[in-house]
Amino acid sequence: MASTVLSMRMDGDLLDRLRSHAAKSGMSVQDYIVRTLIRDDFDQRFQSAVEETERFYRSPK
């Protein structure tokens, strides 16, 4: 199985939140992110987040 590198840029607040969640699970940030991405419901949750973001930016201000 070939491997690929995924590089992510995120702000400090998000990284701190991820560190906190990962620590509560006894995991590294990298392992926590991978575990989150392979969850069975990730695709549905991601799609819901995209749709909510689209609605937010389309709503009248």
Phi, psi and omega in degrees: 000125178282151178244157180226147179266134175246121179253135182233141174247129179214158180283165184298322180298316179295318179297319177299318178297317178296318178300318181296312179297318180296317181297321179297331179267000181068035184234163169283163178300318180299313179296322179297317179295315180298315179301319179295318182291332182265002177300146182301326184266010183300314182302316180293317180295320179295315179299318178298319179295320178297314180297319179295319178296317179298317178298319181299314183283343177271342185292145179294143183256000000 
